[in-house]
Amino acid sequence: MTPDAIPPFISKLTDPDEIRTVMDNAKSKNRMDVYWVAFRRFCEVGGKDYSEPLYQDFYAMLAAYESLLTEKNDRKTPASRTRQKLARHGVQKCLEDWAMSKTATQGFTLLVENKMPQYTAEAVVVKHADKFPQEVVAAAQKRLIANGVDISSLKTGSAE
């Protein structure tokens, strides 16, 4: 393996704590390429405890958002308001409300600014379009497009 190669073992990691350790080590060595690969893996395993693809993607989105908040604040930062809304209304209603909101959420903005639009609520809605009313999907698509996101790169429908 060349010194600049990204370790292939990252894609096999399933323990969030182990992935976080890889992220921390990569950051301490200024290997941001490795850090971001591990970051994405961390997000992927965020939904591993759910069998429903919509829930897997929702919790991957939540992991991405909370990780970026932690990076931004330089301390562990849970998405408290998001988790409160989730507890009150559930996954589906949260996604619908965020997509239909007149303004983008802080999470949407943070994820798009960090070039991770695939982890936005709007992307989850577009990816699972068959689970949402058409007006919700249209609103999600509109926000993504308005923010320069190529929605053709997002899978539509939930047929995996």
Buried (B, 14 or more C-beta within 10 A) or exposed (E): EEEEEBBEEBEEBEEBEBBBEBBEEBBEEEBEEBBBBBBBBBBBBBBBEBEEBBBBBBBBBBBBBBBBBBBEEEEEBEBEEBEEBBEEEEBBEBBBBBBBBEEBBEBBEBBBEBEBBBBBBBBBBBBBBEBBEEEBBBBBBEBBEEBEBEBEEBBBEBEE
